[in-house]
Every structure is written in structure tokens, then in C-alpha cells.
């Protein structure tokens, strides 16, 4: 650097902002200059090389609460709600009794066992589940440090080191995405040294730099004072993010294409469904736990709807429930209620669509599928949502068998990119035999369960007019998307974070 300080126009603006010697954060300086932080740092680093500026860095961690954190803490985290259950049972319950009580209270049992043990509130062994001494203190209302931190933060980002017992806060919240995220940050500040201030005061020569000359520069003679900036062809080009289809929509469209290529036709049906098509037509008894309001959303207006116009079909379904009708079954042995069948629900599976399709087309050959929204009264967590997507399919064929079912599902999953598919025995109330579909995920080196399938029981098919074997399956779309894109939290599919979406590969 010459005796008289020579700077380009942008560097001069940086020096001018720092001439008073006060330290300024890089992001604040960049915002004031309406520039990128990287450009500010380059100017500062050039000045630092001649001891005119000092750059300092501070590494720290931030606690970033979720929008739901305050409500979750205020209403009681699962492990805190569990303390109330155990306290009412004198501090101890058999594991089975506790799981049942927790389920009825809509408490996430797995979270209770995991975080209750981490906090030291709850012990669990073969004898049962019990409160520890520290759990008794917590049951009396004493909040743990992470609960206090979230309430103090009140939805705002805070510096982790400023919180009480920050190490424990990090341990308790580091893996609880429903409550908060902890991110590492680097804060950079720039200040001008005494030497820099003296140089700046001694006089500055501002050098005009341009990427190219304009006709006006040539006509006016300004080109004589302009220095063309050198090009560094080794620097990375500006990153361009092309428009992309949302990953879940992409999975849904790939699923539709796979089935259409396999010769299936697509059907649709309303999300708001009658209990008749959602439950009764599937031979699900009217006192089945899945019909409880803890599992199913019931409509308030309208609360009921009409049964199918085909009264003979309705009578056959009623008979199948009461005594088996002409299916060869003994049925469920209870008095079937038309009023219960008329109740209106948000459909709990897209099987309601394929069942409707089978009733309209009971004769083989017939292959159809449905992809759509379904609703279940689930507690929202990293693996559960109250609204999600499902794909259901059926095949009516005189020669349909378990072997052809397995072959159909294996073909579908290979089309979706899974080379290894296997099946394991399962139980479902409306199929026999029943199997679960399991695929091998190369990236994780493990087998992942994807959904259920089987051959519809005669109590399902015959009342609807179908006298032939029917293969059926129901598979989750969100789980497939999570596996494909390496997500650990199902909610990430719906958060709409542009940064995360932009990083997802287009060709996956």
C-alpha cells in the first residue's frame, strides 16, 4: 500500500463506516452498505493484511424455539403428564396399565419413556413404571431448566450460554425438534485499528473499478480514471436454484405413474366419508376401538348422511356383521346399527375409495388405486401427523393369490427405486392372509416397514357383490418421501423451508 491510501469505491465505503474505531458486526455493516457479507469481509481482510483493521470471531450456539413450544410446555410435555398419571396411582403402575392409561389420555408413551428417563423422573423395568425422587419434585410443579428456558425465550431466539444450566438445556432439547433447534453460529466483528485510522485521516485516493466500460465512459473521457476489474475464472459461479416440484408431490406423482404403467386405473372419493364406506363395508365391527373419537375425526355438521341407495347391498353388509350372512362366516354376533353407519367422518384410509370402486365394478378383471388425504386423530410428532397421504390399491382376479399380491407389490417398489423387497406375516381385520411390506434402504443399511396388504375376507367382498379373490393394500406416502429424502421428522415435509427444499436433488 502506497503512502497515500488508495481504495476502490466499495472498500472506501467500508473504511468510512469504521473510521470512528468502533467494532461493527459484519452482518450489520453489510446491511448498511446493502452488500453481501462476503464482499465486506474481503475488504476487511485486505485491510487486516496491512494491520489497518482487526477481525474477531465468536463461536456460540443459539436456542431457536418452535412456534408450538410455549403451548407444548404450558399444556404439559408427555413426561410431565405421565407424572400426574403415576402420582394418581401412588407412584407406580404395571407397564401395560400405564400404556393403556397413557393412550386414553393421548400421551405419547415412547416420549414418556425416553425423556422421563433422560430427566431422571421415571424408572421402568419388568415390574412396571414408577416415579423417582426427582420425579416427585417435578410433579409438585418444579420446572426443569429446558422448560424454563422455553418460557423465558417466549418464542424468540436466545443465546444458549445465557441460559441457566445451558449444558442440560442442550442435552434435553438437542433432539426434540418439536420444541426447539440448537444451531451453531459465528459472530464476526470488524474494527479499525489506530494505524488504520491514521492512514484514513492522511488522505484517501478512490479508485474507480468497473467490470466493463460503457459508451458514455468512452465519450466523456472517464475511461481514463477507470480500472477494469480482473476476472478470476477459478472462482465458483453464482449458485442458481431452479424451480422444483415439492418432494412429497414428486413422490405422489411417481406413485401414480408407477401404477398407471402397471395397467391400473385411478379412482377418487371424498375426504368426508360415511362410516358405512369407511368402516362397515370393510367388516369392521361398530364397537371397534378405531371408531373411537380418540382415533377418528367425526363431523359435527353434517353429523349423519344417507346410506347407499342399494338397500340390498346395505342388508348384505348388515347380515355379514350380525351373523355372516351368506359368506360362511359367523359374523360379529351383535345388532348392527344403521344410525352408527350413517355417521360422517373424515376418512381414515383411502381404502374407502377402492371399496366404493369394487362395489361398482365387482367383476374381474379389475385393477384400481387411489392416492389421497386421510385423517386420524394422532398426536403430532416427528413420525405422526393428523392428516397425511395414503395409496390404496385392489386387484380383482379369478386367479388372484398371495403370490400374485407379493409380485404386484414387489414390482411397484422396484419401480420406486427399491431393489430389495420382502414380506412378513401380519394381522388386519379385513384381510386374510395379511402381510406387511418391508424394503431395504441401502443408505441406512436396514429394512424399513412400508405398509400392510392382504386378500380381502369374503365378509368384505361378497356383500358388495364380488365373488372373486381381491388383493388389497394400503401404503403411506409420507414415509416413502422421508426415506427417499433422508428426513428424520415428518413435519419437515410441510414446513415449507425454502432453504431445505432448494438443497434437495432434482433427480431423486
C-alpha positions as CSV (number, residue, x, y, z in Angstrom):
1,X,0.0,0.0,0.0
2,X,1.4,3.4,-1.0
3,X,1.9,6.4,1.4
4,X,-1.4,7.8,0.2
5,X,-4.1,5.3,0.8
6,X,-5.7,4.0,-2.4
7,X,-9.0,2.2,-2.2
8,X,-11.7,1.1,-4.6
9,X,-15.2,2.6,-4.1
10,X,-16.6,-0.3,-2.1
11,X,-13.5,-0.6,0.1
12,X,-13.7,3.1,0.8
13,X,-17.3,2.8,2.0
14,X,-16.2,0.1,4.4
15,X,-13.3,2.2,5.8
16,X,-15.6,5.2,6.1
17,X,-18.2,3.2,8.2
18,X,-15.4,2.1,10.5
19,X,-13.4,5.3,10.7
20,X,-14.5,6.0,14.3
21,X,-12.8,2.8,15.6
22,X,-16.0,1.2,16.9
23,X,-16.4,-2.5,16.3
24,X,-19.3,-3.4,14.0
25,X,-20.8,-6.8,13.2
26,X,-20.3,-8.0,9.7
27,X,-24.0,-8.6,9.0
28,X,-24.9,-5.1,10.3
29,X,-22.2,-3.5,8.1
30,X,-23.3,-5.5,5.1
31,X,-26.9,-4.4,5.6
32,X,-25.9,-0.7,6.0
33,X,-23.9,-0.9,2.7
34,X,-26.6,-3.0,1.0
35,X,-24.0,-5.6,0.1
36,X,-23.1,-9.2,0.8
37,X,-21.2,-10.1,3.9
38,X,-18.5,-11.9,1.9
39,X,-17.7,-8.7,0.0
40,X,-17.4,-6.8,3.3
41,X,-15.1,-9.5,4.6
42,X,-12.8,-9.4,1.6
43,X,-12.4,-5.6,2.0
44,X,-11.7,-6.1,5.7
45,X,-9.2,-8.9,5.2
46,X,-7.3,-6.8,2.7
47,X,-7.1,-4.0,5.4
48,X,-6.2,-6.6,8.0
49,X,-3.2,-7.7,5.9
50,X,-1.7,-4.2,6.5
51,X,-2.8,-4.0,10.1
52,X,-5.4,-1.4,9.4
53,X,-8.3,-3.5,10.6
54,X,-9.0,-6.3,13.1
55,X,-11.5,-9.1,12.6
56,X,-12.7,-11.0,15.6
57,X,-14.8,-14.2,15.7
58,X,-17.1,-15.5,18.4
59,X,-18.5,-19.1,18.2
60,X,-21.7,-19.7,20.1
61,X,-24.9,-21.7,20.0
62,X,-28.5,-20.4,19.7
63,X,-31.7,-21.9,21.0
64,X,-34.4,-21.5,18.4
65,X,-37.9,-22.4,19.9
66,X,-40.6,-23.7,17.6
67,X,-43.9,-21.9,17.2
68,X,-45.6,-24.6,19.3
69,X,-43.0,-24.8,22.1
70,X,-44.9,-22.5,24.5
71,X,-48.2,-24.3,24.1
72,X,-46.5,-27.7,24.5
73,X,-44.7,-26.7,27.7
74,X,-47.8,-24.9,29.1
75,X,-50.1,-27.9,28.4
76,X,-47.5,-30.3,29.8
77,X,-44.9,-32.3,28.0
78,X,-45.6,-36.0,27.7
79,X,-43.3,-37.0,30.5
80,X,-44.8,-34.3,32.8
81,X,-48.3,-35.5,32.0
82,X,-47.2,-39.0,32.8
83,X,-46.2,-37.8,36.3
84,X,-49.8,-37.0,37.0
85,X,-50.9,-40.5,35.9
86,X,-48.3,-42.2,38.1
87,X,-49.0,-39.9,41.1
88,X,-52.7,-40.8,41.0
89,X,-51.6,-44.5,41.2
90,X,-49.4,-43.9,44.2
91,X,-46.3,-43.5,42.1
92,X,-46.2,-46.9,40.3
93,X,-48.2,-48.8,37.6
94,X,-47.7,-52.0,35.7
95,X,-46.3,-51.3,32.2
96,X,-49.4,-52.5,30.4
97,X,-51.8,-50.5,32.6
98,X,-49.6,-47.4,32.2
99,X,-49.5,-47.7,28.4
100,X,-53.3,-48.1,28.3
101,X,-53.9,-45.1,30.6
102,X,-51.4,-43.0,28.6
103,X,-53.1,-44.0,25.3
104,X,-56.5,-43.0,26.6
105,X,-55.1,-39.6,27.8
106,X,-53.4,-39.1,24.4
107,X,-49.9,-39.1,25.9
108,X,-47.0,-40.3,23.7
109,X,-45.7,-43.3,25.6
110,X,-42.4,-43.6,23.7
111,X,-41.6,-39.9,24.6
112,X,-42.5,-40.6,28.2
113,X,-40.1,-43.5,28.5
114,X,-37.3,-41.7,26.6
115,X,-37.4,-38.3,28.1
116,X,-38.7,-39.3,31.5
117,X,-35.7,-41.5,31.9
118,X,-33.3,-38.8,30.5
119,X,-34.6,-36.3,33.0
120,X,-34.4,-38.8,35.8
121,X,-38.1,-38.6,36.6
122,X,-39.3,-42.1,35.7
123,X,-37.9,-45.6,36.1
124,X,-39.1,-48.5,34.0
125,X,-38.3,-52.2,34.5
126,X,-40.0,-55.6,34.3
127,X,-42.1,-54.8,37.4
128,X,-43.6,-51.6,35.9
129,X,-43.2,-47.9,35.7
130,X,-42.6,-45.7,38.7
131,X,-41.7,-42.1,39.7
132,X,-38.2,-41.3,41.1
133,X,-37.5,-38.8,43.9
134,X,-36.6,-36.1,41.3
135,X,-39.9,-37.0,39.5
136,X,-41.8,-36.4,42.7
137,X,-40.3,-32.9,43.0
138,X,-41.2,-32.2,39.3
139,X,-44.7,-33.5,39.9
140,X,-45.1,-30.8,42.6
141,X,-44.6,-28.2,39.9
142,X,-40.8,-27.6,39.8
143,X,-39.9,-26.9,36.2
144,X,-36.8,-28.4,34.6
145,X,-34.2,-26.0,33.1
146,X,-35.3,-26.6,29.5
147,X,-39.0,-25.8,30.3
148,X,-37.9,-22.6,32.0
149,X,-35.7,-21.7,29.0
150,X,-38.5,-22.1,26.5
151,X,-40.8,-20.0,28.6
152,X,-38.1,-17.3,29.1
153,X,-37.4,-17.3,25.4
154,X,-41.1,-16.8,24.7
155,X,-40.7,-17.9,21.1
156,X,-37.6,-15.7,20.4
157,X,-34.1,-17.0,19.5
158,X,-31.7,-16.8,22.5
159,X,-28.1,-17.4,23.1
160,X,-27.6,-20.8,24.8
161,X,-24.8,-19.7,27.1
162,X,-27.1,-17.1,28.6
163,X,-29.5,-19.7,29.9
164,X,-29.4,-21.4,33.3
165,X,-27.5,-24.8,33.1
166,X,-27.1,-24.5,29.4
167,X,-25.4,-27.9,29.2
168,X,-28.5,-29.6,30.5
169,X,-30.8,-27.5,28.3
170,X,-28.8,-28.6,25.2
171,X,-29.0,-32.2,26.3
172,X,-32.7,-32.1,26.8
173,X,-33.6,-30.0,23.7
174,X,-30.9,-31.0,21.2
175,X,-33.0,-33.9,19.8
176,X,-36.5,-32.5,20.4
177,X,-37.4,-30.9,17.1
178,X,-41.0,-30.4,18.2
179,X,-39.7,-27.9,20.9
180,X,-36.6,-26.2,19.6
181,X,-33.5,-26.5,17.5
182,X,-30.0,-25.6,18.6
183,X,-27.7,-24.2,15.9
184,X,-24.0,-23.2,16.0
185,X,-23.3,-19.6,15.0
186,X,-20.3,-17.5,14.3
187,X,-20.4,-13.8,15.0
188,X,-17.8,-11.7,13.2
189,X,-17.0,-8.1,14.1
190,X,-14.7,-5.7,12.4
191,X,-12.9,-2.6,13.9
192,X,-10.4,-0.2,12.5
193,X,-7.0,-0.1,14.3
194,X,-5.2,3.1,15.3
195,X,-2.9,2.6,12.3
196,X,-5.9,2.3,10.0
197,X,-7.5,5.5,11.4
198,X,-4.2,7.4,10.8
199,X,-4.0,6.1,7.2
200,X,-7.6,7.1,6.6
201,X,-7.1,10.6,8.0
202,X,-3.9,11.1,6.0
203,X,-5.9,11.1,2.8
204,X,-7.6,8.6,0.5
205,X,-7.4,8.1,-3.2
206,X,-10.6,6.4,-4.5
207,X,-10.0,4.2,-7.5
208,X,-12.9,3.6,-9.8
209,X,-13.3,0.0,-10.8
210,X,-15.7,-1.4,-13.3
211,X,-16.4,-4.7,-14.9
212,X,-16.8,-3.1,-18.3
213,X,-16.7,0.3,-20.0
214,X,-19.9,2.0,-21.2
215,X,-20.2,4.1,-24.4
216,X,-20.7,7.1,-22.0
217,X,-17.4,6.4,-20.3
218,X,-15.7,6.5,-23.7
219,X,-17.4,9.7,-24.8
220,X,-16.8,11.6,-21.6
221,X,-13.2,10.5,-21.2
222,X,-14.0,8.9,-17.8
223,X,-12.4,5.8,-19.0
224,X,-9.0,7.3,-18.2
225,X,-9.8,7.1,-14.5
226,X,-11.4,3.7,-14.6
227,X,-9.6,0.5,-13.7
228,X,-11.1,-2.7,-15.1
229,X,-11.5,-5.4,-12.5
230,X,-9.6,-8.6,-13.2
231,X,-11.6,-11.8,-13.7
232,X,-10.8,-14.8,-11.6
233,X,-12.1,-17.8,-13.7
234,X,-11.3,-20.2,-10.9
235,X,-14.0,-18.7,-8.5
236,X,-17.3,-20.6,-8.3
237,X,-20.1,-19.1,-10.3
238,X,-23.3,-17.8,-8.6
239,X,-25.5,-20.7,-7.5
240,X,-28.7,-20.9,-9.4
241,X,-31.6,-22.8,-7.8
242,X,-34.1,-24.0,-10.5
243,X,-37.8,-24.3,-9.7
244,X,-38.6,-27.8,-8.3
245,X,-41.6,-29.9,-7.6
246,X,-42.2,-30.3,-3.9
247,X,-40.7,-33.6,-2.8
248,X,-44.0,-35.1,-1.5
249,X,-45.8,-34.1,-4.6
250,X,-43.0,-35.7,-6.6
251,X,-43.4,-39.0,-4.7
252,X,-47.2,-38.9,-5.3
253,X,-46.8,-38.3,-9.0
254,X,-44.1,-41.1,-9.3
255,X,-46.5,-43.4,-7.4
256,X,-49.4,-42.6,-9.8
257,X,-47.1,-43.1,-12.8
258,X,-45.9,-46.5,-11.5
259,X,-49.5,-47.8,-11.0
260,X,-50.7,-46.4,-14.4
261,X,-47.7,-48.1,-16.1
262,X,-48.8,-51.4,-14.4
263,X,-52.2,-51.1,-16.0
264,X,-54.2,-49.7,-13.0
265,X,-57.0,-47.1,-13.3
266,X,-57.2,-44.3,-10.8
267,X,-60.2,-43.6,-8.7
268,X,-61.1,-40.8,-6.3
269,X,-63.6,-40.3,-3.5
270,X,-64.5,-37.6,-1.0
271,X,-62.3,-36.9,2.1
272,X,-65.6,-36.6,4.1
273,X,-67.0,-40.1,4.2
274,X,-69.8,-42.1,5.7
275,X,-69.0,-44.6,8.4
276,X,-70.7,-47.2,6.2
277,X,-68.0,-46.9,3.5
278,X,-65.1,-46.1,5.8
279,X,-65.8,-48.9,8.4
280,X,-68.9,-51.1,7.9
281,X,-68.2,-52.1,4.3
282,X,-64.8,-53.3,5.5
283,X,-66.4,-55.6,8.1
284,X,-65.0,-53.5,10.9
285,X,-67.3,-54.0,13.9
286,X,-69.2,-51.0,15.2
287,X,-67.6,-51.2,18.6
288,X,-64.0,-51.4,17.3
289,X,-61.5,-49.1,19.1
290,X,-60.5,-47.5,15.8
291,X,-64.0,-45.9,15.6
292,X,-63.5,-44.1,18.9
293,X,-63.1,-40.3,18.8
294,X,-59.6,-40.8,20.1
295,X,-58.7,-42.2,16.7
296,X,-61.2,-40.8,14.2
297,X,-62.5,-37.3,13.4
298,X,-66.3,-37.1,13.4
299,X,-68.1,-34.3,11.6
300,X,-70.4,-32.1,13.6
301,X,-72.2,-30.6,10.6
302,X,-73.5,-32.7,8.9
303,X,-73.3,-35.3,11.6
304,X,-75.0,-38.0,9.5
305,X,-75.6,-38.9,5.9
306,X,-77.7,-41.3,3.9
307,X,-76.8,-45.0,3.4
308,X,-76.3,-46.3,-0.1
309,X,-79.4,-46.3,-2.3
310,X,-78.9,-50.0,-2.9
311,X,-80.8,-51.4,0.1
312,X,-79.9,-55.0,-0.8
313,X,-76.2,-54.1,-0.5
314,X,-76.8,-52.5,2.9
315,X,-78.8,-55.6,4.0
316,X,-75.9,-57.9,3.0
317,X,-73.4,-55.8,4.9
318,X,-75.7,-55.8,7.9
319,X,-76.1,-59.6,7.8
320,X,-72.3,-60.0,7.4
321,X,-71.8,-58.1,10.7
322,X,-74.7,-59.8,12.6
323,X,-74.4,-63.5,11.5
324,X,-72.1,-63.7,8.5
325,X,-75.0,-63.7,6.0
326,X,-74.2,-65.9,3.0
327,X,-70.4,-65.6,3.5
328,X,-69.9,-68.7,5.5
329,X,-68.8,-66.7,8.5
330,X,-70.5,-66.3,11.9
331,X,-70.2,-62.5,11.7
332,X,-69.6,-60.5,14.9
333,X,-72.8,-61.6,16.7
334,X,-74.2,-58.2,17.5
335,X,-77.1,-56.0,16.4
336,X,-75.9,-53.8,13.6
337,X,-77.0,-50.1,13.8
338,X,-77.8,-48.1,10.7
339,X,-77.5,-44.9,12.8
340,X,-73.8,-45.7,13.5
341,X,-73.2,-46.5,9.8
342,X,-74.7,-43.1,8.9
343,X,-72.2,-41.1,11.0
344,X,-70.0,-38.8,8.9
345,X,-66.2,-39.0,9.4
346,X,-63.0,-37.7,7.8
347,X,-61.9,-40.8,6.0
348,X,-59.2,-42.7,7.9
349,X,-57.9,-44.5,4.8
350,X,-58.2,-44.4,1.1
351,X,-59.5,-48.0,1.2
352,X,-62.9,-46.3,1.3
353,X,-62.2,-45.2,-2.3
354,X,-61.2,-48.6,-3.6
355,X,-64.1,-50.3,-1.7
356,X,-66.5,-47.9,-3.4
357,X,-64.9,-48.8,-6.7
358,X,-65.2,-52.5,-6.1
359,X,-68.9,-52.2,-5.3
360,X,-69.4,-50.5,-8.7
361,X,-67.1,-53.0,-10.6
362,X,-67.3,-56.4,-8.8
363,X,-66.4,-58.5,-11.8
364,X,-62.8,-59.3,-12.9
365,X,-60.5,-58.3,-14.3
366,X,-60.3,-55.0,-12.4
367,X,-57.3,-53.1,-11.1
368,X,-57.6,-49.7,-9.4
369,X,-55.8,-47.4,-7.0
370,X,-56.4,-44.2,-5.1
371,X,-53.9,-41.6,-3.7
372,X,-55.3,-39.1,-1.3
373,X,-55.5,-37.4,2.0
374,X,-56.6,-39.3,5.1
375,X,-57.2,-38.1,8.7
376,X,-56.5,-39.8,12.0
377,X,-56.7,-38.3,15.5
378,X,-53.0,-38.6,16.1
379,X,-50.8,-36.6,18.4
380,X,-48.4,-34.6,16.2
381,X,-44.8,-35.8,16.5
382,X,-41.7,-36.5,14.4
383,X,-43.4,-39.5,12.9
384,X,-47.1,-38.8,13.1
385,X,-49.5,-36.2,11.6
386,X,-53.3,-36.0,11.9
387,X,-53.5,-35.5,8.1
388,X,-51.3,-37.4,5.7
389,X,-51.4,-39.2,2.3
390,X,-52.0,-42.8,1.6
391,X,-52.2,-45.0,-1.5
392,X,-54.6,-47.9,-1.7
393,X,-55.0,-50.5,-4.4
394,X,-57.1,-53.5,-5.2
395,X,-56.9,-56.2,-7.9
396,X,-60.0,-58.4,-8.6
397,X,-58.9,-61.6,-10.5
398,X,-60.3,-65.1,-10.6
399,X,-56.7,-66.4,-10.1
400,X,-55.6,-63.8,-7.5
401,X,-53.5,-65.3,-4.7
402,X,-51.0,-64.3,-2.1
403,X,-48.2,-65.0,-4.6
404,X,-49.6,-62.6,-7.2
405,X,-50.1,-60.0,-4.4
406,X,-46.5,-60.2,-3.4
407,X,-45.4,-60.0,-7.0
408,X,-47.5,-56.9,-7.6
409,X,-46.2,-55.0,-4.6
410,X,-42.6,-56.1,-5.4
411,X,-43.0,-54.7,-8.9
412,X,-44.3,-51.4,-7.6
413,X,-41.5,-50.9,-5.1
414,X,-38.8,-51.7,-7.7
415,X,-40.4,-49.1,-9.9
416,X,-40.0,-46.7,-6.9
417,X,-36.3,-47.5,-6.7
418,X,-36.1,-50.2,-4.1
419,X,-34.1,-53.2,-5.3
420,X,-34.8,-55.5,-2.3
421,X,-38.4,-56.1,-1.1
422,X,-39.6,-58.7,1.4
423,X,-42.8,-59.5,3.3
424,X,-43.6,-60.7,6.8
425,X,-46.9,-62.1,8.2
426,X,-49.3,-59.6,9.8
427,X,-52.9,-59.3,11.0
428,X,-55.5,-56.9,9.7
429,X,-59.3,-57.3,10.5
430,X,-60.4,-57.3,6.9
431,X,-57.7,-59.3,5.1
432,X,-56.7,-62.9,5.4
433,X,-53.9,-63.8,4.8
434,X,-52.2,-60.5,5.6
435,X,-48.6,-59.4,5.1
436,X,-46.5,-56.3,5.8
437,X,-44.3,-54.9,3.0
438,X,-40.6,-54.3,4.0
439,X,-38.0,-52.6,1.8
440,X,-34.2,-52.5,2.2
441,X,-32.8,-49.0,2.4
442,X,-29.2,-49.0,1.1
443,X,-28.3,-45.6,2.6
444,X,-29.1,-46.8,6.1
445,X,-28.3,-50.5,5.7
446,X,-31.6,-51.5,7.2
447,X,-35.1,-52.9,6.4
448,X,-38.0,-50.4,6.7
449,X,-41.7,-51.3,7.0
450,X,-43.8,-49.5,4.4
451,X,-47.4,-50.7,4.8
452,X,-49.9,-53.5,5.0
453,X,-51.6,-55.8,2.5
454,X,-53.6,-59.0,2.1
455,X,-56.5,-60.8,0.4
456,X,-59.9,-59.3,1.4
457,X,-62.0,-61.6,3.5
458,X,-65.3,-62.8,2.0
459,X,-67.2,-60.8,4.6
460,X,-65.8,-57.7,2.8
461,X,-66.2,-58.7,-0.8
462,X,-69.3,-60.8,-1.1
463,X,-71.8,-58.3,0.5
464,X,-70.6,-55.9,-2.2
465,X,-71.4,-58.3,-5.0
466,X,-67.8,-59.6,-5.6
467,X,-67.5,-63.4,-5.6
468,X,-63.8,-63.5,-6.6
469,X,-60.5,-63.1,-4.7
470,X,-59.4,-59.5,-4.2
471,X,-55.9,-58.4,-3.4
472,X,-55.7,-55.2,-1.4
473,X,-53.0,-52.9,0.2
474,X,-52.5,-49.6,1.8
475,X,-49.2,-47.8,1.9
476,X,-48.0,-44.4,3.4
477,X,-46.7,-41.7,1.1
478,X,-45.0,-39.5,3.7
479,X,-42.9,-42.4,5.0
480,X,-41.8,-43.1,1.4
481,X,-40.8,-39.5,1.0
482,X,-39.0,-39.4,4.3
483,X,-36.9,-42.4,3.3
484,X,-36.2,-41.1,-0.2
485,X,-35.0,-37.7,1.1
486,X,-33.3,-38.8,4.3
487,X,-35.7,-36.9,6.6
488,X,-36.0,-37.8,10.3
489,X,-39.0,-35.6,11.1
490,X,-42.3,-36.0,9.1
491,X,-43.1,-32.3,9.7
492,X,-40.2,-31.2,7.6
493,X,-42.3,-32.2,4.5
494,X,-44.8,-29.4,5.4
495,X,-42.7,-26.6,6.9
496,X,-42.0,-25.1,3.5
497,X,-38.5,-24.1,4.3
498,X,-37.1,-22.8,1.0
499,X,-33.5,-23.4,2.0
500,X,-34.1,-27.1,2.7
501,X,-36.2,-27.6,-0.4
502,X,-33.6,-25.9,-2.6
503,X,-30.9,-28.3,-1.4
504,X,-32.9,-31.4,-2.4
505,X,-31.7,-33.1,-5.5
506,X,-34.0,-32.8,-8.6
507,X,-33.2,-36.4,-9.8
508,X,-34.0,-38.3,-6.6
